[in-house]
Amino acid sequence: MQKALFLDRDGVVNVEKHYLHLIEDFDFIEGIFELCHAATLSGYCLIIVTNQSGIAREYYTEQQFIDLMSWVVDEFAKRHLTILDFFYCPHHPVHGMGGYRIDCTCRKPKPGMLLEAERKHNLNLSESILVGDKLSDIKAGKAARLKTAALVGTGHRVSEQEINTADVFARSLKELKDQLFPFTVKANHGI
């Protein structure tokens, strides 16, 4: 069984933008690749888990989302990083249109995407880490009984309640890397 570093997308992998779905609007957050290199060196596989209510609201299609994610996976690969998989929730219980308007089990703060990843890839969730920028991410990580639910201040503004709910808090991805993977920082300085 392998352990995973689960990454929320908007606000962790990329700069938070209103219903982002175009490659030309996609900007990686400083430190994401260094964090992922440290995680990989520490034996973690990389998986993205993301709520995408823009699909439910019909701002963009699932295919547009998948096309963008394929580009993201390629960008990681160019930096010698493998995104094992990505999981997304296209639903919204209130603002969804048609079949997307459901109270599903995959939308964070529910742990559905994490549990699906566990089944699909035979993961050890009790040794896995989730990195998110919102309370819903942290709650999903705790509901799935992950080893660590880490909150970063790179996306949404974080409250004291959110900081206190998380197992780890860091203002930047570099700071988070130093907290989660301190030994790889010294051994692999300059990645």
PyMOL commands that set and color helices and strands:
alter all, ss='L'
color gray80, all
select helices_A, chain A and resi 23-25+32-41+53-56+62-78+98-100+112-121+125-127+135-143+160-165+173-180+182-187
alter helices_A, ss='H'
color red, helices_A
select strands_A, chain A and resi 3-7+44-51+83-89+129-132+148-152+168-170
alter strands_A, ss='S'
color yellow, strands_A
deselect
rebuild
show_as cartoon
